[in-house]
């Protein structure tokens, strides 16, 4: 498997060559030359595999330049009972006959980002030790990516992490998770701005190829291809869990399973989305052949993506237009991974993709509403969308608790709320959980009148000493900070 850029300026490269980087040299995002297509029997042969075994079967289709024994060992080190507290890693909870909750928050930082980040930490360390190199990771977070990255990379040999977060705009729990890490290879930067400002600075540094090379800058944001790839696995795992009943024997008197033709059961997924990485992984799973009927994108009040899927117009908001909400990890108005999806929507044409992003640079938006292809393509990819609000997520948290005795965090509530409009008879709707409720205690108290339980090991987190640096939105200041703390090549 070789990798190219959405903007056409990258010579086809190996997985190892693109692993440590962020943006491609031409400013585009790295994508595989094609998505491996898996036929039904091959997919069904993976049913019953452990999470690590399933991850190996999927990832080896994309990582073809490493020995399979090395890849398998790295995966086995990542998906353990100790790391995730569950042998299933992503257990499925049934809410009612048609709705399911895919639990993705069992990792070290209680958020779905752990699932990819635990693997990424081992992949990075493997390559750096193999090459005898070091890496300075530069990332931006709206809440959960930062802590997941830092917990995955803390103590890793040859790795430093510089993480930008919007000052005062994460929950107290999220902030404490990051800033209480005192490891010498972790550098937390509280930026005077919103997440999009932090993301813009990361992209600006990545676009300065001389600086990027001299200071060995890499990224763990979902602009890193390996992050997205690792997330593809739990769509397959969720599908197998939700359709397990379809493979079980029928009551006595029915024709034996072995004599009946195989039945294909479609499922739908609803995905709370800010930066488009999580739902992009679902899109990739669908392109690989997983029987996904619909991918339901759920946004909060920052509904740039929902606006595109409803109207064909994509207008990233300015920093001052981005709203601070009670689902803060989705307070994003410039979805980095959206370019990868648009590349596919444009039949993988780098010239057209480049042209659309040039329009954003020039006029602040692009508009496909007069082009009939966008609606046809979006429908072909099964994408639909909706947006939530503070009142709706509060009501949804309360309703899910009262009906199912299940606590869900505000972002998951956005997904559950939006999914209601797209439930179809006979098609399981799997809502992706994003984090544990304890990370958003204030909102949970508003919804339920009591604080959610804090998982073991985190009870005194917010009283821990914190170490971080405040910084203005200034590229020169950020570069100077990196120079002071990161060795040059």
Phi, psi and omega in degrees: 000132178244160185237143183230178178254147176298343180252006169084004187257017181244123174298133181313127190231162179282167177300314181299325181293332183256352188300313190277349185269177176245260176293151171290161181303335180270007180090354179274187179250146181283135176221156175289155178299331176202163173264123178300132179261128182250126178286162182309311180299324179294316178298315180297332179292344179271349181297133180095351177289152172292168181300315181296320179295318178295317179302319179297315181299323182280313185293329181292343175289336183253337182248089188253000183258004177246153172300138182297330179295323178291316179299316181298319181295320179294319179295316180297326178290336186274317189255079184244161176298323180295321183284324189241357175065010181205133178292336178284338184069306180234073182295152181254133178246126177272126179270312177212183186305338185238346184248139182229158176237118178270111185282117183240014190244031183266003184279186186299333180246012172066031179217158184297339180298335181300328187297316176279322189290325178300320177292317184301321179302317180288322178298314180299311183299321179301313182290318182294318178293322179297322182267346185068037184242174172236167182218136174252106182278128176244123183222166175233144181220145171260002177162299191262329180300318184300308182293321179298319179294316183292320178292329179284329186259348183301131178077356179290135182290133176081010185236132166241147180239124173247110187244121177268134175221152180288120185300123175077010186244005172260167175291161180299322179294312180301316180299313181295323179303318182281307191286345179275354176283120185252011179301144186290344179263011181245128179231111180263133183235115177270111187268139175284086182166196179253176182304318182301325176295317178297316180297321178298320179293320177299316180293323180296318178295317180295334180279343176274090190296328179294311179296316181302317181288317184297323183253015174049057183276128173232180182217152174243000173299168183288003167288345173282123186301320184298328177300311181294316182302316181297331182283343179300327189300317187287347171291317176296316181298317178296320178299313181299318182293319183287334183254014182303320182298333182292341182258356182277152182300146176283165176305158182304145181100341178279160176298135180304146181306320184296340182259000180258146176296146180297143179256133177265122180254117176279151172228163171241153176238139172247129190232113170299132189218134174240308183259003175073004181288318183294314181285334175299322177299323176294320176301318180294317177302319179294319178295332179284347178118359177296132186286075177261121179283306181227144169249111185262114179270126180245125176246169171264212182294339174275082197257039181300315182291318177300321178300318179297312185290340175272326191238340185088001181254126180244111181230096175301140182276155172287161182306316184289347178268345182285125186272143174270121189236179178273004166239072195295335181291348177251017177278070187226137180239358176231098187276105186303317185283353181299330180296325178296319179294317180297326176302317177290319181298328179269026180056037175059042178263108183292332180293314178294320179298313178302320181296319180295318181287335172293323177297321178298316179297323186276317188234359175090359181194168162228156188224115180254013186298334179270359181258110184297342183293328187295320179293319180296317182291317179300318178295321180297325180273357175074019183273129170225168185208167174195167180232156182244182180213169180302313182298318182293319181290325176298313179298323182290318176303315182293315182296315181296323179291316182292322183277323189237001184053042183238127176269126176235148181281170185299324181290317176299323178298322176301317180294313180300319181296314182291327184297334185305324185284350187239013178286132181237144181301132176081359181243108178303137176253115182256113178269130181276123174286146181250326184197168177276145185302332182301339181285349185224056189300319183301315180291322179295322177296317178300321183282321190242348179085354178222154179283146178289155178295143179266126182301154180304138179094350183243004187299325184252017185303314186285352175263359182286154175297146182237147178226122179199170180234132174273145185211142174283168177283081187215115183299319181297320180294318179297315180298319179297321179296316179296318179301322182291330189248353184238134176289140175276161178287000000 
